Amino acid sequence: MAKSLIDRHPLQWMQSPSRGLSAVVHLAGLSSFLWSFKYMHENPNHANEAYGWHFQYLTVIGLSLSTLTFTVALLADITSSRRLFLIKNILSICSAPLEVVISVLYWGLRLIDERLVIPEDLFIPLHADISFHAAPSVVMLIDLLLLSPPWTITVLPALGLSSTIAFGYWFWIEQCFSQNGWYPYPIFEALPTSGRIGLFTLSALIMTLSTITLKWLHGRVNGFGNPMKPESRPGDIKRENGL
C-alpha cells in the first residue's frame, strides 16, 4: 500500500484520502450536488434569463463551492494525492461554515415566514428543498468531522473571511439588482439599506461562530482522550496538515 494511504493526522478519525469510505462519501455528496444543478436546469425560473443567473442565490454559490471542494476531495481519494487533500481542506474552511450558515438562515427564516426566502410565484418540492438547503451542510459536516484534520484558523481570521464573503455577496446582489430590478430573496426587498447591512453583518457573525464551533466540535469528536476514538497506530505520521 502506498505510503500516502497509511499516513494520516493523529486527530483525524478515518483514513482520507482513501479509495474506500472516504471516496464513497465524496462521491455520494458530489452526486447530490450535481443533481441539484440538474434540477435547476430542468426546472427554469426567472433567474435563468437574469443577470447573474442562479449565482444571485447564496444557496447556489455555496453549492458551487461545495461541488468544487468535493471534486478535489474525490480526486485526492482516487490519486492518493496529499496536495489535493490539502487543497480540499483549505476549500473546506470556506464551504463547510458557509453551508451551515445557509441551512441555519434558510430554515430559520422559513419557520418564521417562508415568503421571506421563497418568492410567491416559486414552488420548491421537499426533495429539492432538502437537496439544496440541508444535504450540503450534512455531507460537509461528515467530511469535516470524520475525514479531515483539525483546522488551525482562529477567531480573527475567521471573522475576516466571513466578513469578506458576506459583504462580497451583498455587493454582488446589489449589482444584480441594478441590472434586474429585483432581489433573489424576498427578505432583501422587505429591508431598507440599513436593514440589509445589519442582515449581512449578522450573517458574517453567524459564519464566524459556525467556523469556531465546527473547529471545537472536530476536537470533541477527534481529540485525544475521547473514549470513542481508536488509538493512533504506531505507523501514523504526525503530519502538520491541519488547517
Secondary structure in CASP SS format (residue, H / E / C, confidence):
PFRMAT SS
TARGET T0000
AUTHOR 0000-0000-0000
METHOD secondary structure of the structure
MODEL  1
M C 1.00
A C 1.00
K H 1.00
S H 1.00
L H 1.00
I H 1.00
D C 1.00
R C 1.00
H C 1.00
P C 1.00
L C 1.00
Q C 1.00
W C 1.00
M C 1.00
Q C 1.00
S C 1.00
P C 1.00
S C 1.00
R C 1.00
G C 1.00
L H 1.00
S H 1.00
A H 1.00
V H 1.00
V H 1.00
H H 1.00
L H 1.00
A H 1.00
G H 1.00
L H 1.00
S H 1.00
S H 1.00
F H 1.00
L H 1.00
W H 1.00
S H 1.00
F H 1.00
K H 1.00
Y H 1.00
M H 1.00
H H 1.00
E H 1.00
N C 1.00
P C 1.00
N C 1.00
H H 1.00
A H 1.00
N H 1.00
E H 1.00
A C 1.00
Y C 1.00
G C 1.00
W H 1.00
H H 1.00
F H 1.00
Q H 1.00
Y C 1.00
L H 1.00
T H 1.00
V H 1.00
I H 1.00
G H 1.00
L H 1.00
S H 1.00
L H 1.00
S H 1.00
T H 1.00
L H 1.00
T H 1.00
F H 1.00
T H 1.00
V H 1.00
A H 1.00
L H 1.00
L H 1.00
A H 1.00
D H 1.00
I H 1.00
T H 1.00
S C 1.00
S C 1.00
R H 1.00
R H 1.00
L H 1.00
F H 1.00
L H 1.00
I H 1.00
K H 1.00
N H 1.00
I H 1.00
L H 1.00
S H 1.00
I H 1.00
C H 1.00
S H 1.00
A H 1.00
P H 1.00
L H 1.00
E H 1.00
V H 1.00
V H 1.00
I H 1.00
S H 1.00
V H 1.00
L H 1.00
Y H 1.00
W H 1.00
G H 1.00
L H 1.00
R H 1.00
L H 1.00
I H 1.00
D C 1.00
E H 1.00
R H 1.00
L H 1.00
V C 1.00
I C 1.00
P C 1.00
E C 1.00
D C 1.00
L C 1.00
F C 1.00
I C 1.00
P C 1.00
L H 1.00
H H 1.00
A H 1.00
D H 1.00
I H 1.00
S H 1.00
F H 1.00
H H 1.00
A C 1.00
A H 1.00
P H 1.00
S H 1.00
V H 1.00
V H 1.00
M H 1.00
L H 1.00
I H 1.00
D H 1.00
L H 1.00
L H 1.00
L H 1.00
L H 1.00
S C 1.00
P C 1.00
P C 1.00
W C 1.00
T C 1.00
I C 1.00
T C 1.00
V H 1.00
L H 1.00
P H 1.00
A H 1.00
L H 1.00
G H 1.00
L H 1.00
S H 1.00
S H 1.00
T H 1.00
I H 1.00
A H 1.00
F H 1.00
G H 1.00
Y H 1.00
W H 1.00
F H 1.00
W H 1.00
I H 1.00
E H 1.00
Q H 1.00
C H 1.00
F H 1.00
S H 1.00
Q H 1.00
N H 1.00
G C 1.00
W C 1.00
Y C 1.00
P C 1.00
Y C 1.00
P H 1.00
I H 1.00
F H 1.00
E H 1.00
A H 1.00
L C 1.00
P C 1.00
T H 1.00
S H 1.00
G H 1.00
R H 1.00
I H 1.00
G H 1.00
L H 1.00
F H 1.00
T H 1.00
L H 1.00
S H 1.00
A H 1.00
L H 1.00
I H 1.00
M H 1.00
T H 1.00
L H 1.00
S H 1.00
T H 1.00
I H 1.00
T H 1.00
L H 1.00
K H 1.00
W H 1.00
L H 1.00
H H 1.00
G H 1.00
R H 1.00
V H 1.00
N H 1.00
G C 1.00
F C 1.00
G C 1.00
N C 1.00
P C 1.00
M C 1.00
K C 1.00
P C 1.00
E C 1.00
S C 1.00
R C 1.00
P C 1.00
G C 1.00
D C 1.00
I C 1.00
K C 1.00
R C 1.00
E C 1.00
N C 1.00
G C 1.00
L C 1.00
END
